[in-house]
Amino acid sequence: MSSALTPALCRAARAMLGWTQQELAAKSGVSARHVVRFENGRDDQYPKLREQLYRAFADTDIQFIAANTDTTELDGLGLRWKPKRQHSGIKIV
């Protein structure tokens, strides 16, 4: 799913966790400049950078999500807090 990490989702995930761009840079092993450029849409075409940023969020309490469709296209990209207990799907409220 790392290829689905968009600049907007990166900013939103960082905001949910209360991380600064410098903290994300330190946790992902990239420079703060690359984080800024990615979040501004200037470096978002580099798969390795996208993967490093995505991995920084992997051990946190958030999940990146998308609608479950019959195509390979990712629709309805978003993020949420990881559920604390077992569930049988997502409820739209």
mmCIF file as gemmi writes it, N, C-alpha and C atoms, coordinates in Angstrom:
data_model
loop_
_atom_site.group_PDB
_atom_site.id
_atom_site.type_symbol
_atom_site.label_atom_id
_atom_site.label_alt_id
_atom_site.label_comp_id
_atom_site.label_asym_id
_atom_site.label_entity_id
_atom_site.label_seq_id
_atom_site.pdbx_PDB_ins_code
_atom_site.Cartn_x
_atom_site.Cartn_y
_atom_site.Cartn_z
_atom_site.occupancy
_atom_site.B_iso_or_equiv
_atom_site.pdbx_formal_charge
_atom_site.auth_seq_id
_atom_site.auth_asym_id
_atom_site.pdbx_PDB_model_num
ATOM 1 N N . MET Axp A 1 ? 0.818 -1.202 0 1 0 ? 1 A 1
ATOM 2 C CA . MET Axp A 1 ? 0 0 0 1 0 ? 1 A 1
ATOM 3 C C . MET Axp A 1 ? 0.86 1.263 0 1 0 ? 1 A 1
ATOM 4 N N . SER Axp A 2 ? 2.174 1.111 0.133 1 0 ? 2 A 1
ATOM 5 C CA . SER Axp A 2 ? 3.021 2.305 0.195 1 0 ? 2 A 1
ATOM 6 C C . SER Axp A 2 ? 2.867 3.182 -1.039 1 0 ? 2 A 1
ATOM 7 N N . SER Axp A 3 ? 2.537 2.562 -2.188 1 0 ? 3 A 1
ATOM 8 C CA . SER Axp A 3 ? 2.373 3.367 -3.395 1 0 ? 3 A 1
ATOM 9 C C . SER Axp A 3 ? 1.156 4.279 -3.288 1 0 ? 3 A 1
ATOM 10 N N . ALA Axp A 4 ? 0.284 4.015 -2.325 1 0 ? 4 A 1
ATOM 11 C CA . ALA Axp A 4 ? -0.906 4.848 -2.135 1 0 ? 4 A 1
ATOM 12 C C . ALA Axp A 4 ? -0.637 6.027 -1.214 1 0 ? 4 A 1
ATOM 13 N N . LEU Axp A 5 ? 0.552 6.102 -0.653 1 0 ? 5 A 1
ATOM 14 C CA . LEU Axp A 5 ? 0.86 7.218 0.238 1 0 ? 5 A 1
ATOM 15 C C . LEU Axp A 5 ? 0.993 8.488 -0.596 1 0 ? 5 A 1
ATOM 16 N N . THR Axp A 6 ? 0.019 9.341 -0.469 1 0 ? 6 A 1
ATOM 17 C CA . THR Axp A 6 ? 0.016 10.606 -1.197 1 0 ? 6 A 1
ATOM 18 C C . THR Axp A 6 ? 0.561 11.7 -0.283 1 0 ? 6 A 1
ATOM 19 N N . PRO Axp A 7 ? 0.933 12.83 -0.84 1 0 ? 7 A 1
ATOM 20 C CA . PRO Axp A 7 ? 1.363 13.935 0.016 1 0 ? 7 A 1
ATOM 21 C C . PRO Axp A 7 ? 0.304 14.315 1.055 1 0 ? 7 A 1
ATOM 22 N N . ALA Axp A 8 ? -0.969 14.343 0.65 1 0 ? 8 A 1
ATOM 23 C CA . ALA Axp A 8 ? -2.042 14.704 1.589 1 0 ? 8 A 1
ATOM 24 C C . ALA Axp A 8 ? -2.184 13.67 2.702 1 0 ? 8 A 1
ATOM 25 N N . LEU Axp A 9 ? -2.095 12.372 2.362 1 0 ? 9 A 1
ATOM 26 C CA . LEU Axp A 9 ? -2.187 11.332 3.391 1 0 ? 9 A 1
ATOM 27 C C . LEU Axp A 9 ? -0.996 11.38 4.329 1 0 ? 9 A 1
ATOM 28 N N . CYS Axp A 10 ? 0.16 11.694 3.801 1 0 ? 10 A 1
ATOM 29 C CA . CYS Axp A 10 ? 1.359 11.805 4.632 1 0 ? 10 A 1
ATOM 30 C C . CYS Axp A 10 ? 1.184 12.928 5.653 1 0 ? 10 A 1
ATOM 31 N N . ARG Axp A 11 ? 0.719 14.072 5.198 1 0 ? 11 A 1
ATOM 32 C CA . ARG Axp A 11 ? 0.476 15.2 6.112 1 0 ? 11 A 1
ATOM 33 C C . ARG Axp A 11 ? -0.575 14.838 7.153 1 0 ? 11 A 1
ATOM 34 N N . ALA Axp A 12 ? -1.649 14.163 6.717 1 0 ? 12 A 1
ATOM 35 C CA . ALA Axp A 12 ? -2.731 13.791 7.635 1 0 ? 12 A 1
ATOM 36 C C . ALA Axp A 12 ? -2.25 12.784 8.674 1 0 ? 12 A 1
ATOM 37 N N . ALA Axp A 13 ? -1.475 11.793 8.243 1 0 ? 13 A 1
ATOM 38 C CA . ALA Axp A 13 ? -0.956 10.785 9.173 1 0 ? 13 A 1
ATOM 39 C C . ALA Axp A 13 ? -0.031 11.432 10.192 1 0 ? 13 A 1
ATOM 40 N N . ARG Axp A 14 ? 0.816 12.295 9.718 1 0 ? 14 A 1
ATOM 41 C CA . ARG Axp A 14 ? 1.739 12.995 10.611 1 0 ? 14 A 1
ATOM 42 C C . ARG Axp A 14 ? 0.97 13.845 11.612 1 0 ? 14 A 1
ATOM 43 N N . ALA Axp A 15 ? -0.082 14.518 11.153 1 0 ? 15 A 1
ATOM 44 C CA . ALA Axp A 15 ? -0.898 15.349 12.043 1 0 ? 15 A 1
ATOM 45 C C . ALA Axp A 15 ? -1.624 14.494 13.082 1 0 ? 15 A 1
ATOM 46 N N . MET Axp A 16 ? -2.161 13.345 12.663 1 0 ? 16 A 1
ATOM 47 C CA . MET Axp A 16 ? -2.854 12.465 13.615 1 0 ? 16 A 1
ATOM 48 C C . MET Axp A 16 ? -1.921 12.025 14.731 1 0 ? 16 A 1
ATOM 49 N N . LEU Axp A 17 ? -0.669 11.775 14.369 1 0 ? 17 A 1
ATOM 50 C CA . LEU Axp A 17 ? 0.309 11.298 15.352 1 0 ? 17 A 1
ATOM 51 C C . LEU Axp A 17 ? 0.973 12.44 16.114 1 0 ? 17 A 1
ATOM 52 N N . GLY Axp A 18 ? 0.739 13.662 15.674 1 0 ? 18 A 1
ATOM 53 C CA . GLY Axp A 18 ? 1.355 14.812 16.331 1 0 ? 18 A 1
ATOM 54 C C . GLY Axp A 18 ? 2.84 14.939 16.045 1 0 ? 18 A 1
ATOM 55 N N . TRP Axp A 19 ? 3.276 14.405 14.896 1 0 ? 19 A 1
ATOM 56 C CA . TRP Axp A 19 ? 4.685 14.454 14.518 1 0 ? 19 A 1
ATOM 57 C C . TRP Axp A 19 ? 4.978 15.72 13.716 1 0 ? 19 A 1
ATOM 58 N N . THR Axp A 20 ? 6.167 16.254 13.907 1 0 ? 20 A 1
ATOM 59 C CA . THR Axp A 20 ? 6.654 17.329 13.05 1 0 ? 20 A 1
ATOM 60 C C . THR Axp A 20 ? 7.286 16.7 11.804 1 0 ? 20 A 1
ATOM 61 N N . GLN Axp A 21 ? 7.577 17.517 10.826 1 0 ? 21 A 1
ATOM 62 C CA . GLN Axp A 21 ? 8.275 17.01 9.642 1 0 ? 21 A 1
ATOM 63 C C . GLN Axp A 21 ? 9.652 16.482 10.023 1 0 ? 21 A 1
ATOM 64 N N . GLN Axp A 22 ? 10.293 17.116 10.991 1 0 ? 22 A 1
ATOM 65 C CA . GLN Axp A 22 ? 11.611 16.67 11.441 1 0 ? 22 A 1
ATOM 66 C C . GLN Axp A 22 ? 11.515 15.3 12.122 1 0 ? 22 A 1
ATOM 67 N N . GLU Axp A 23 ? 10.457 15.086 12.896 1 0 ? 23 A 1
ATOM 68 C CA . GLU Axp A 23 ? 10.281 13.781 13.547 1 0 ? 23 A 1
ATOM 69 C C . GLU Axp A 23 ? 10.036 12.687 12.515 1 0 ? 23 A 1
ATOM 70 N N . LEU Axp A 24 ? 9.215 12.964 11.512 1 0 ? 24 A 1
ATOM 71 C CA . LEU Axp A 24 ? 8.989 11.985 10.451 1 0 ? 24 A 1
ATOM 72 C C . LEU Axp A 24 ? 10.291 11.696 9.717 1 0 ? 24 A 1
ATOM 73 N N . ALA Axp A 25 ? 11.072 12.72 9.466 1 0 ? 25 A 1
ATOM 74 C CA . ALA Axp A 25 ? 12.363 12.531 8.795 1 0 ? 25 A 1
ATOM 75 C C . ALA Axp A 25 ? 13.252 11.597 9.607 1 0 ? 25 A 1
ATOM 76 N N . ALA Axp A 26 ? 13.344 11.824 10.904 1 0 ? 26 A 1
ATOM 77 C CA . ALA Axp A 26 ? 14.189 10.992 11.763 1 0 ? 26 A 1
ATOM 78 C C . ALA Axp A 26 ? 13.686 9.549 11.803 1 0 ? 26 A 1
ATOM 79 N N . LYS Axp A 27 ? 12.375 9.358 11.88 1 0 ? 27 A 1
ATOM 80 C CA . LYS Axp A 27 ? 11.806 8.01 11.969 1 0 ? 27 A 1
ATOM 81 C C . LYS Axp A 27 ? 11.899 7.256 10.646 1 0 ? 27 A 1
ATOM 82 N N . SER Axp A 28 ? 11.938 7.986 9.532 1 0 ? 28 A 1
ATOM 83 C CA . SER Axp A 28 ? 11.974 7.34 8.22 1 0 ? 28 A 1
ATOM 84 C C . SER Axp A 28 ? 13.374 7.234 7.637 1 0 ? 28 A 1
ATOM 85 N N . GLY Axp A 29 ? 14.322 7.958 8.215 1 0 ? 29 A 1
ATOM 86 C CA . GLY Axp A 29 ? 15.687 7.905 7.706 1 0 ? 29 A 1
ATOM 87 C C . GLY Axp A 29 ? 15.915 8.755 6.465 1 0 ? 29 A 1
ATOM 88 N N . VAL Axp A 30 ? 15.046 9.722 6.23 1 0 ? 30 A 1
ATOM 89 C CA . VAL Axp A 30 ? 15.241 10.638 5.106 1 0 ? 30 A 1
ATOM 90 C C . VAL Axp A 30 ? 15.452 12.044 5.664 1 0 ? 30 A 1
ATOM 91 N N . SER Axp A 31 ? 15.891 12.939 4.832 1 0 ? 31 A 1
ATOM 92 C CA . SER Axp A 31 ? 16.119 14.306 5.306 1 0 ? 31 A 1
ATOM 93 C C . SER Axp A 31 ? 14.79 15.042 5.473 1 0 ? 31 A 1
ATOM 94 N N . ALA Axp A 32 ? 14.785 16.026 6.351 1 0 ? 32 A 1
ATOM 95 C CA . ALA Axp A 32 ? 13.587 16.85 6.544 1 0 ? 32 A 1
ATOM 96 C C . ALA Axp A 32 ? 13.227 17.553 5.235 1 0 ? 32 A 1
ATOM 97 N N . ARG Axp A 33 ? 14.227 17.895 4.46 1 0 ? 33 A 1
ATOM 98 C CA . ARG Axp A 33 ? 13.986 18.545 3.161 1 0 ? 33 A 1
ATOM 99 C C . ARG Axp A 33 ? 13.167 17.638 2.243 1 0 ? 33 A 1
ATOM 100 N N . HIS Axp A 34 ? 13.486 16.318 2.243 1 0 ? 34 A 1
ATOM 101 C CA . HIS Axp A 34 ? 12.724 15.383 1.415 1 0 ? 34 A 1
ATOM 102 C C . HIS Axp A 34 ? 11.285 15.252 1.905 1 0 ? 34 A 1
ATOM 103 N N . VAL Axp A 35 ? 11.087 15.277 3.218 1 0 ? 35 A 1
ATOM 104 C CA . VAL Axp A 35 ? 9.724 15.218 3.762 1 0 ? 35 A 1
ATOM 105 C C . VAL Axp A 35 ? 8.933 16.438 3.293 1 0 ? 35 A 1
ATOM 106 N N . VAL Axp A 36 ? 9.53 17.607 3.419 1 0 ? 36 A 1
ATOM 107 C CA . VAL Axp A 36 ? 8.864 18.844 2.99 1 0 ? 36 A 1
ATOM 108 C C . VAL Axp A 36 ? 8.527 18.774 1.504 1 0 ? 36 A 1
ATOM 109 N N . ARG Axp A 37 ? 9.489 18.364 0.695 1 0 ? 37 A 1
ATOM 110 C CA . ARG Axp A 37 ? 9.274 18.289 -0.752 1 0 ? 37 A 1
ATOM 111 C C . ARG Axp A 37 ? 8.204 17.254 -1.098 1 0 ? 37 A 1
ATOM 112 N N . PHE Axp A 38 ? 8.213 16.101 -0.405 1 0 ? 38 A 1
ATOM 113 C CA . PHE Axp A 38 ? 7.19 15.08 -0.654 1 0 ? 38 A 1
ATOM 114 C C . PHE Axp A 38 ? 5.808 15.631 -0.314 1 0 ? 38 A 1
ATOM 115 N N . GLU Axp A 39 ? 5.683 16.225 0.866 1 0 ? 39 A 1
ATOM 116 C CA . GLU Axp A 39 ? 4.384 16.733 1.311 1 0 ? 39 A 1
ATOM 117 C C . GLU Axp A 39 ? 3.883 17.895 0.452 1 0 ? 39 A 1
ATOM 118 N N . ASN Axp A 40 ? 4.781 18.57 -0.221 1 0 ? 40 A 1
ATOM 119 C CA . ASN Axp A 40 ? 4.392 19.648 -1.137 1 0 ? 40 A 1
ATOM 120 C C . ASN Axp A 40 ? 4.182 19.145 -2.563 1 0 ? 40 A 1
ATOM 121 N N . GLY Axp A 41 ? 4.323 17.83 -2.772 1 0 ? 41 A 1
ATOM 122 C CA . GLY Axp A 41 ? 4.076 17.241 -4.084 1 0 ? 41 A 1
ATOM 123 C C . GLY Axp A 41 ? 5.218 17.33 -5.061 1 0 ? 41 A 1
ATOM 124 N N . ARG Axp A 42 ? 6.401 17.715 -4.587 1 0 ? 42 A 1
ATOM 125 C CA . ARG Axp A 42 ? 7.53 17.859 -5.513 1 0 ? 42 A 1
ATOM 126 C C . ARG Axp A 42 ? 8.378 16.597 -5.618 1 0 ? 42 A 1
ATOM 127 N N . ASP Axp A 43 ? 8.402 15.763 -4.581 1 0 ? 43 A 1
ATOM 128 C CA . ASP Axp A 43 ? 9.193 14.527 -4.622 1 0 ? 43 A 1
ATOM 129 C C . ASP Axp A 43 ? 8.305 13.297 -4.5 1 0 ? 43 A 1
ATOM 130 N N . ASP Axp A 44 ? 7.026 13.401 -4.842 1 0 ? 44 A 1
ATOM 131 C CA . ASP Axp A 44 ? 6.11 12.284 -4.611 1 0 ? 44 A 1
ATOM 132 C C . ASP Axp A 44 ? 6.179 11.2 -5.68 1 0 ? 44 A 1
ATOM 133 N N . GLN Axp A 45 ? 7.035 11.356 -6.681 1 0 ? 45 A 1
ATOM 134 C CA . GLN Axp A 45 ? 7.138 10.347 -7.732 1 0 ? 45 A 1
ATOM 135 C C . GLN Axp A 45 ? 8.256 9.328 -7.465 1 0 ? 45 A 1
ATOM 136 N N . TYR Axp A 46 ? 8.941 9.436 -6.325 1 0 ? 46 A 1
ATOM 137 C CA . TYR Axp A 46 ? 10.054 8.534 -6.031 1 0 ? 46 A 1
ATOM 138 C C . TYR Axp A 46 ? 9.592 7.384 -5.142 1 0 ? 46 A 1
ATOM 139 N N . PRO Axp A 47 ? 9.503 6.161 -5.693 1 0 ? 47 A 1
ATOM 140 C CA . PRO Axp A 47 ? 8.993 5.02 -4.931 1 0 ? 47 A 1
ATOM 141 C C . PRO Axp A 47 ? 9.785 4.719 -3.658 1 0 ? 47 A 1
ATOM 142 N N . LYS Axp A 48 ? 11.109 4.848 -3.701 1 0 ? 48 A 1
ATOM 143 C CA . LYS Axp A 48 ? 11.912 4.533 -2.513 1 0 ? 48 A 1
ATOM 144 C C . LYS Axp A 48 ? 11.6 5.512 -1.373 1 0 ? 48 A 1
ATOM 145 N N . LEU Axp A 49 ? 11.484 6.782 -1.688 1 0 ? 49 A 1
ATOM 146 C CA . LEU Axp A 49 ? 11.147 7.786 -0.677 1 0 ? 49 A 1
ATOM 147 C C . LEU Axp A 49 ? 9.759 7.513 -0.107 1 0 ? 49 A 1
ATOM 148 N N . ARG Axp A 50 ? 8.804 7.237 -0.981 1 0 ? 50 A 1
ATOM 149 C CA . ARG Axp A 50 ? 7.436 6.928 -0.563 1 0 ? 50 A 1
ATOM 150 C C . ARG Axp A 50 ? 7.428 5.721 0.377 1 0 ? 50 A 1
ATOM 151 N N . GLU Axp A 51 ? 8.198 4.695 0.049 1 0 ? 51 A 1
ATOM 152 C CA . GLU Axp A 51 ? 8.278 3.48 0.879 1 0 ? 51 A 1
ATOM 153 C C . GLU Axp A 51 ? 8.882 3.791 2.246 1 0 ? 51 A 1
ATOM 154 N N . GLN Axp A 52 ? 9.937 4.577 2.279 1 0 ? 52 A 1
ATOM 155 C CA . GLN Axp A 52 ? 10.572 4.923 3.558 1 0 ? 52 A 1
ATOM 156 C C . GLN Axp A 52 ? 9.614 5.701 4.455 1 0 ? 52 A 1
ATOM 157 N N . LEU Axp A 53 ? 8.89 6.631 3.877 1 0 ? 53 A 1
ATOM 158 C CA . LEU Axp A 53 ? 7.926 7.404 4.655 1 0 ? 53 A 1
ATOM 159 C C . LEU Axp A 53 ? 6.796 6.5 5.143 1 0 ? 53 A 1
ATOM 160 N N . TYR Axp A 54 ? 6.303 5.642 4.266 1 0 ? 54 A 1
ATOM 161 C CA . TYR Axp A 54 ? 5.222 4.713 4.629 1 0 ? 54 A 1
ATOM 162 C C . TYR Axp A 54 ? 5.648 3.813 5.79 1 0 ? 54 A 1
ATOM 163 N N . ARG Axp A 55 ? 6.866 3.28 5.711 1 0 ? 55 A 1
ATOM 164 C CA . ARG Axp A 55 ? 7.357 2.378 6.772 1 0 ? 55 A 1
ATOM 165 C C . ARG Axp A 55 ? 7.452 3.068 8.121 1 0 ? 55 A 1
ATOM 166 N N . ALA Axp A 56 ? 7.704 4.364 8.129 1 0 ? 56 A 1
ATOM 167 C CA . ALA Axp A 56 ? 7.781 5.101 9.395 1 0 ? 56 A 1
ATOM 168 C C . ALA Axp A 56 ? 6.44 5.071 10.127 1 0 ? 56 A 1
ATOM 169 N N . PHE Axp A 57 ? 5.352 4.947 9.384 1 0 ? 57 A 1
ATOM 170 C CA . PHE Axp A 57 ? 4.02 4.903 9.993 1 0 ? 57 A 1
ATOM 171 C C . PHE Axp A 57 ? 3.58 3.48 10.354 1 0 ? 57 A 1
ATOM 172 N N . ALA Axp A 58 ? 4.308 2.469 9.897 1 0 ? 58 A 1
ATOM 173 C CA . ALA Axp A 58 ? 3.876 1.075 10.034 1 0 ? 58 A 1
ATOM 174 C C . ALA Axp A 58 ? 3.689 0.617 11.478 1 0 ? 58 A 1
ATOM 175 N N . ASP Axp A 59 ? 4.531 1.053 12.382 1 0 ? 59 A 1
ATOM 176 C CA . ASP Axp A 59 ? 4.444 0.592 13.77 1 0 ? 59 A 1
ATOM 177 C C . ASP Axp A 59 ? 3.673 1.547 14.671 1 0 ? 59 A 1
ATOM 178 N N . THR Axp A 60 ? 2.837 2.366 14.082 1 0 ? 60 A 1
ATOM 179 C CA . THR Axp A 60 ? 2.056 3.322 14.868 1 0 ? 60 A 1
ATOM 180 C C . THR Axp A 60 ? 0.63 2.803 15.032 1 0 ? 60 A 1
ATOM 181 N N . ASP Axp A 61 ? -0.219 3.599 15.624 1 0 ? 61 A 1
ATOM 182 C CA . ASP Axp A 61 ? -1.613 3.21 15.855 1 0 ? 61 A 1
ATOM 183 C C . ASP Axp A 61 ? -2.557 3.668 14.748 1 0 ? 61 A 1
ATOM 184 N N . ILE Axp A 62 ? -2.021 3.964 13.559 1 0 ? 62 A 1
ATOM 185 C CA . ILE Axp A 62 ? -2.888 4.356 12.448 1 0 ? 62 A 1
ATOM 186 C C . ILE Axp A 62 ? -2.8 3.334 11.328 1 0 ? 62 A 1
ATOM 187 N N . GLN Axp A 63 ? -3.826 3.306 10.481 1 0 ? 63 A 1
ATOM 188 C CA . GLN Axp A 63 ? -3.878 2.428 9.309 1 0 ? 63 A 1
ATOM 189 C C . GLN Axp A 63 ? -4.265 3.258 8.094 1 0 ? 63 A 1
ATOM 190 N N . PHE Axp A 64 ? -3.631 2.958 6.976 1 0 ? 64 A 1
ATOM 191 C CA . PHE Axp A 64 ? -4.046 3.54 5.704 1 0 ? 64 A 1
ATOM 192 C C . PHE Axp A 64 ? -5.108 2.611 5.138 1 0 ? 64 A 1
ATOM 193 N N . ILE Axp A 65 ? -6.185 3.169 4.62 1 0 ? 65 A 1
ATOM 194 C CA . ILE Axp A 65 ? -7.305 2.357 4.145 1 0 ? 65 A 1
ATOM 195 C C . ILE Axp A 65 ? -7.743 2.82 2.76 1 0 ? 65 A 1
ATOM 196 N N . ALA Axp A 66 ? -8.472 1.935 2.072 1 0 ? 66 A 1
ATOM 197 C CA . ALA Axp A 66 ? -9.091 2.254 0.785 1 0 ? 66 A 1
ATOM 198 C C . ALA Axp A 66 ? -10.348 1.409 0.663 1 0 ? 66 A 1
ATOM 199 N N . ALA Axp A 67 ? -11.259 1.835 -0.185 1 0 ? 67 A 1
ATOM 200 C CA . ALA Axp A 67 ? -12.491 1.088 -0.415 1 0 ? 67 A 1
ATOM 201 C C . ALA Axp A 67 ? -12.156 -0.26 -1.042 1 0 ? 67 A 1
ATOM 202 N N . ASN Axp A 68 ? -12.909 -1.27 -0.677 1 0 ? 68 A 1
ATOM 203 C CA . ASN Axp A 68 ? -12.737 -2.613 -1.218 1 0 ? 68 A 1
ATOM 204 C C . ASN Axp A 68 ? -13.577 -2.715 -2.489 1 0 ? 68 A 1
ATOM 205 N N . THR Axp A 69 ? -12.928 -2.567 -3.638 1 0 ? 69 A 1
ATOM 206 C CA . THR Axp A 69 ? -13.641 -2.598 -4.918 1 0 ? 69 A 1
ATOM 207 C C . THR Axp A 69 ? -13.189 -3.796 -5.734 1 0 ? 69 A 1
ATOM 208 N N . ASP Axp A 70 ? -13.867 -4.035 -6.844 1 0 ? 70 A 1
ATOM 209 C CA . ASP Axp A 70 ? -13.531 -5.158 -7.717 1 0 ? 70 A 1
ATOM 210 C C . ASP Axp A 70 ? -12.375 -4.85 -8.658 1 0 ? 70 A 1
ATOM 211 N N . THR Axp A 71 ? -11.815 -3.669 -8.574 1 0 ? 71 A 1
ATOM 212 C CA . THR Axp A 71 ? -10.713 -3.295 -9.456 1 0 ? 71 A 1
ATOM 213 C C . THR Axp A 71 ? -9.426 -3.176 -8.646 1 0 ? 71 A 1
ATOM 214 N N . THR Axp A 72 ? -8.332 -3.008 -9.336 1 0 ? 72 A 1
ATOM 215 C CA . THR Axp A 72 ? -7.053 -2.809 -8.65 1 0 ? 72 A 1
ATOM 216 C C . THR Axp A 72 ? -6.851 -1.345 -8.278 1 0 ? 72 A 1
ATOM 217 N N . GLU Axp A 73 ? -7.768 -0.493 -8.733 1 0 ? 73 A 1
ATOM 218 C CA . GLU Axp A 73 ? -7.676 0.932 -8.427 1 0 ? 73 A 1
ATOM 219 C C . GLU Axp A 73 ? -7.985 1.173 -6.954 1 0 ? 73 A 1
ATOM 220 N N . LEU Axp A 74 ? -7.209 2.038 -6.332 1 0 ? 74 A 1
ATOM 221 C CA . LEU Axp A 74 ? -7.452 2.384 -4.935 1 0 ? 74 A 1
ATOM 222 C C . LEU Axp A 74 ? -8.402 3.567 -4.89 1 0 ? 74 A 1
ATOM 223 N N . ASP Axp A 75 ? -9.562 3.346 -4.306 1 0 ? 75 A 1
ATOM 224 C CA . ASP Axp A 75 ? -10.589 4.373 -4.246 1 0 ? 75 A 1
ATOM 225 C C . ASP Axp A 75 ? -10.882 4.701 -2.787 1 0 ? 75 A 1
ATOM 226 N N . GLY Axp A 76 ? -11.18 5.921 -2.507 1 0 ? 76 A 1
ATOM 227 C CA . GLY Axp A 76 ? -11.532 6.301 -1.142 1 0 ? 76 A 1
ATOM 228 C C . GLY Axp A 76 ? -10.378 6.189 -0.172 1 0 ? 76 A 1
ATOM 229 N N . LEU Axp A 77 ? -9.19 6.592 -0.615 1 0 ? 77 A 1
ATOM 230 C CA . LEU Axp A 77 ? -8.016 6.518 0.258 1 0 ? 77 A 1
ATOM 231 C C . LEU Axp A 77 ? -8.212 7.353 1.511 1 0 ? 77 A 1
ATOM 232 N N . GLY Axp A 78 ? -7.754 6.823 2.614 1 0 ? 78 A 1
ATOM 233 C CA . GLY Axp A 78 ? -7.856 7.554 3.867 1 0 ? 78 A 1
ATOM 234 C C . GLY Axp A 78 ? -7.002 6.904 4.931 1 0 ? 78 A 1
ATOM 235 N N . LEU Axp A 79 ? -7.197 7.329 6.159 1 0 ? 79 A 1
ATOM 236 C CA . LEU Axp A 79 ? -6.511 6.692 7.272 1 0 ? 79 A 1
ATOM 237 C C . LEU Axp A 79 ? -7.4 6.748 8.492 1 0 ? 79 A 1
ATOM 238 N N . ARG Axp A 80 ? -7.095 5.89 9.434 1 0 ? 80 A 1
ATOM 239 C CA . ARG Axp A 80 ? -7.887 5.809 10.659 1 0 ? 80 A 1
ATOM 240 C C . ARG Axp A 80 ? -7.015 5.279 11.771 1 0 ? 80 A 1
ATOM 241 N N . TRP Axp A 81 ? -7.518 5.403 12.983 1 0 ? 81 A 1
ATOM 242 C CA . TRP Axp A 81 ? -6.855 4.757 14.111 1 0 ? 81 A 1
ATOM 243 C C . TRP Axp A 81 ? -7.1 3.262 13.981 1 0 ? 81 A 1
ATOM 244 N N . LYS Axp A 82 ? -6.104 2.44 14.298 1 0 ? 82 A 1
ATOM 245 C CA . LYS Axp A 82 ? -6.287 0.991 14.261 1 0 ? 82 A 1
ATOM 246 C C . LYS Axp A 82 ? -7.351 0.605 15.286 1 0 ? 82 A 1
ATOM 247 N N . PRO Axp A 83 ? -8.269 -0.291 14.895 1 0 ? 83 A 1
ATOM 248 C CA . PRO Axp A 83 ? -9.285 -0.742 15.844 1 0 ? 83 A 1
ATOM 249 C C . PRO Axp A 83 ? -8.631 -1.446 17.031 1 0 ? 83 A 1
ATOM 250 N N . LYS Axp A 84 ? -9.206 -1.252 18.188 1 0 ? 84 A 1
ATOM 251 C CA . LYS Axp A 84 ? -8.657 -1.874 19.391 1 0 ? 84 A 1
ATOM 252 C C . LYS Axp A 84 ? -9.171 -3.297 19.588 1 0 ? 84 A 1
ATOM 253 N N . ARG Axp A 85 ? -10.29 -3.652 18.933 1 0 ? 85 A 1
ATOM 254 C CA . ARG Axp A 85 ? -10.806 -5.016 19.053 1 0 ? 85 A 1
ATOM 255 C C . ARG Axp A 85 ? -11.222 -5.54 17.684 1 0 ? 85 A 1
ATOM 256 N N . GLN Axp A 86 ? -11.432 -6.83 17.616 1 0 ? 86 A 1
ATOM 257 C CA . GLN Axp A 86 ? -11.843 -7.51 16.391 1 0 ? 86 A 1
ATOM 258 C C . GLN Axp A 86 ? -13.144 -6.899 15.872 1 0 ? 86 A 1
ATOM 259 N N . HIS Axp A 87 ? -13.281 -6.806 14.575 1 0 ? 87 A 1
ATOM 260 C CA . HIS Axp A 87 ? -14.514 -6.273 13.999 1 0 ? 87 A 1
ATOM 261 C C . HIS Axp A 87 ? -14.797 -6.981 12.684 1 0 ? 87 A 1
ATOM 262 N N . SER Axp A 88 ? -15.965 -6.757 12.126 1 0 ? 88 A 1
ATOM 263 C CA . SER Axp A 88 ? -16.341 -7.453 10.897 1 0 ? 88 A 1
ATOM 264 C C . SER Axp A 88 ? -16.539 -6.505 9.716 1 0 ? 88 A 1
ATOM 265 N N . GLY Axp A 89 ? -15.931 -5.369 9.765 1 0 ? 89 A 1
ATOM 266 C CA . GLY Axp A 89 ? -16.03 -4.438 8.645 1 0 ? 89 A 1
ATOM 267 C C . GLY Axp A 89 ? -16.038 -3.001 9.116 1 0 ? 89 A 1
ATOM 268 N N . ILE Axp A 90 ? -16.172 -2.125 8.175 1 0 ? 90 A 1
ATOM 269 C CA . ILE Axp A 90 ? -16.184 -0.698 8.485 1 0 ? 90 A 1
ATOM 270 C C . ILE Axp A 90 ? -17.619 -0.191 8.418 1 0 ? 90 A 1
ATOM 271 N N . LYS Axp A 91 ? -18.02 0.517 9.425 1 0 ? 91 A 1
ATOM 272 C CA . LYS Axp A 91 ? -19.354 1.107 9.483 1 0 ? 91 A 1
ATOM 273 C C . LYS Axp A 91 ? -19.251 2.545 8.977 1 0 ? 91 A 1
ATOM 274 N N . ILE Axp A 92 ? -20.083 2.898 8.044 1 0 ? 92 A 1
ATOM 275 C CA . ILE Axp A 92 ? -20.123 4.265 7.539 1 0 ? 92 A 1
ATOM 276 C C . ILE Axp A 92 ? -21.073 5.059 8.433 1 0 ? 92 A 1
ATOM 277 N N . VAL Axp A 93 ? -20.575 6.138 9.023 1 0 ? 93 A 1
ATOM 278 C CA . VAL Axp A 93 ? -21.421 6.931 9.933 1 0 ? 93 A 1
ATOM 279 C C . VAL Axp A 93 ? -21.568 8.353 9.439 1 0 ? 93 A 1
